[in-house]
């Protein structure tokens, strides 16, 4: 199963149609191809799936979700935690 962790938009590159997003201190590029033009702005929280921004999420819900994920991550060992954070948009099961 793949879970989408809310990520904060740090920068938008309109020429490449990508956003730089931050998830638990890790920054990565995410495609904006599935979003309407100008729908996502710097500072927004978004949900990603396999490298694509799928939707925006309001800040309150995003922060509540992030707190829940932090609780889950605290229960994992360091290696498990790193793998989860770094590979969250590389879901091995493409049906998720």
C-alpha atoms as a printed R data frame, in Angstrom:
   type eleno elety resid chain resno      x      y       z
1  ATOM     1    CA   UNK     A     1  0.000  0.000   0.000
2  ATOM     2    CA   UNK     A     2  1.213  3.495  -0.791
3  ATOM     3    CA   UNK     A     3  0.483  6.471   1.395
4  ATOM     4    CA   UNK     A     4  0.652 10.054   0.281
5  ATOM     5    CA   UNK     A     5  2.346 12.280   2.839
6  ATOM     6    CA   UNK     A     6  1.463 15.978   2.586
7  ATOM     7    CA   UNK     A     7  4.359 17.974   1.170
8  ATOM     8    CA   UNK     A     8  4.889 21.731   1.192
9  ATOM     9    CA   UNK     A     9  5.574 23.534  -2.095
10 ATOM    10    CA   UNK     A    10  8.855 25.445  -1.778
11 ATOM    11    CA   UNK     A    11  9.383 26.587  -5.373
12 ATOM    12    CA   UNK     A    12  7.651 26.369  -8.756
13 ATOM    13    CA   UNK     A    13  9.428 26.120 -12.104
14 ATOM    14    CA   UNK     A    14  6.754 27.099 -14.645
15 ATOM    15    CA   UNK     A    15  9.078 26.454 -17.590
16 ATOM    16    CA   UNK     A    16  9.499 22.775 -16.623
17 ATOM    17    CA   UNK     A    17  6.032 22.551 -14.991
18 ATOM    18    CA   UNK     A    18  7.433 21.137 -11.759
19 ATOM    19    CA   UNK     A    19  7.389 22.099  -8.111
20 ATOM    20    CA   UNK     A    20 10.088 21.581  -5.529
21 ATOM    21    CA   UNK     A    21  8.328 20.128  -2.506
22 ATOM    22    CA   UNK     A    22  9.548 19.334   0.991
23 ATOM    23    CA   UNK     A    23  8.529 16.263   2.969
24 ATOM    24    CA   UNK     A    24 10.043 15.883   6.437
25 ATOM    25    CA   UNK     A    25 13.099 17.913   5.437
26 ATOM    26    CA   UNK     A    26 13.648 16.062   2.143
27 ATOM    27    CA   UNK     A    27 13.208 18.125  -1.020
28 ATOM    28    CA   UNK     A    28 12.295 16.601  -4.366
29 ATOM    29    CA   UNK     A    29 10.849 17.581  -7.714
30 ATOM    30    CA   UNK     A    30  7.215 16.800  -8.454
31 ATOM    31    CA   UNK     A    31  5.380 17.179 -11.744
32 ATOM    32    CA   UNK     A    32  2.504 19.637 -12.011
33 ATOM    33    CA   UNK     A    33  1.205 18.001 -15.215
34 ATOM    34    CA   UNK     A    34 -1.967 16.691 -13.550
35 ATOM    35    CA   UNK     A    35 -2.936 20.020 -11.985
36 ATOM    36    CA   UNK     A    36 -4.738 22.982 -13.537
37 ATOM    37    CA   UNK     A    37 -2.489 25.910 -14.433
38 ATOM    38    CA   UNK     A    38 -1.787 28.208 -11.462
39 ATOM    39    CA   UNK     A    39 -3.755 25.928  -9.108
40 ATOM    40    CA   UNK     A    40 -0.684 25.246  -6.946
41 ATOM    41    CA   UNK     A    41  1.306 28.068  -5.361
42 ATOM    42    CA   UNK     A    42  4.407 28.312  -3.172
43 ATOM    43    CA   UNK     A    43  3.418 27.578   0.417
44 ATOM    44    CA   UNK     A    44  0.569 25.215  -0.516
45 ATOM    45    CA   UNK     A    45  0.437 21.666   0.805
46 ATOM    46    CA   UNK     A    46 -0.023 18.955  -1.800
47 ATOM    47    CA   UNK     A    47 -0.355 15.178  -2.071
48 ATOM    48    CA   UNK     A    48  2.018 13.295  -4.380
49 ATOM    49    CA   UNK     A    49  1.800  9.951  -6.103
50 ATOM    50    CA   UNK     A    50  4.703  8.454  -8.085
51 ATOM    51    CA   UNK     A    51  6.231 11.891  -8.632
52 ATOM    52    CA   UNK     A    52  3.054 13.750  -9.627
53 ATOM    53    CA   UNK     A    53  1.153 16.305  -7.578
54 ATOM    54    CA   UNK     A    54 -2.350 14.874  -7.458
55 ATOM    55    CA   UNK     A    55 -4.166 17.451  -5.330
56 ATOM    56    CA   UNK     A    56 -3.874 20.300  -2.880
57 ATOM    57    CA   UNK     A    57 -4.717 19.822   0.765
58 ATOM    58    CA   UNK     A    58 -5.639 22.557   3.221
59 ATOM    59    CA   UNK     A    59 -2.954 23.495   5.736
60 ATOM    60    CA   UNK     A    60 -4.883 22.355   8.823
61 ATOM    61    CA   UNK     A    61 -5.476 18.867   7.395
62 ATOM    62    CA   UNK     A    62 -1.894 18.690   6.127
63 ATOM    63    CA   UNK     A    63 -0.416 19.553   9.522
64 ATOM    64    CA   UNK     A    64 -2.704 17.063  11.294
65 ATOM    65    CA   UNK     A    65 -1.643 14.331   8.837
66 ATOM    66    CA   UNK     A    66  2.029 15.211   9.250
67 ATOM    67    CA   UNK     A    67  1.703 14.860  13.044
68 ATOM    68    CA   UNK     A    68  0.127 11.423  12.604
69 ATOM    69    CA   UNK     A    69  2.922 10.370  10.238
70 ATOM    70    CA   UNK     A    70  5.504 11.612  12.750
71 ATOM    71    CA   UNK     A    71  3.965  9.341  15.375
72 ATOM    72    CA   UNK     A    72  4.176  6.399  12.963
73 ATOM    73    CA   UNK     A    73  7.765  7.221  11.995
74 ATOM    74    CA   UNK     A    74  8.826  7.420  15.650
75 ATOM    75    CA   UNK     A    75  7.846  3.762  16.018
76 ATOM    76    CA   UNK     A    76 10.108  2.697  13.107
77 ATOM    77    CA   UNK     A    77 13.829  2.072  13.295
78 ATOM    78    CA   UNK     A    78 16.150  4.573  11.549
79 ATOM    79    CA   UNK     A    79 16.624  2.537   8.348
80 ATOM    80    CA   UNK     A    80 12.894  1.922   7.940
81 ATOM    81    CA   UNK     A    81 12.195  5.618   8.545
82 ATOM    82    CA   UNK     A    82 14.689  6.817   5.906
83 ATOM    83    CA   UNK     A    83 13.384  4.351   3.337
84 ATOM    84    CA   UNK     A    84  9.795  5.450   3.942
85 ATOM    85    CA   UNK     A    85 10.575  9.156   3.599
86 ATOM    86    CA   UNK     A    86 12.950  8.896   0.632
87 ATOM    87    CA   UNK     A    87 10.910  6.405  -1.373
88 ATOM    88    CA   UNK     A    88  7.361  7.570  -0.671
89 ATOM    89    CA   UNK     A    89  6.772  8.625  -4.281
90 ATOM    90    CA   UNK     A    90  8.263  5.445  -5.781
91 ATOM    91    CA   UNK     A    91  5.414  3.092  -4.982
92 ATOM    92    CA   UNK     A    92  6.351 -0.423  -6.162
93 ATOM    93    CA   UNK     A    93  2.690 -1.321  -6.665
94 ATOM    94    CA   UNK     A    94  1.459  0.892  -9.496
95 ATOM    95    CA   UNK     A    95 -2.164  0.089  -8.601
96 ATOM    96    CA   UNK     A    96 -2.004  2.022  -5.319
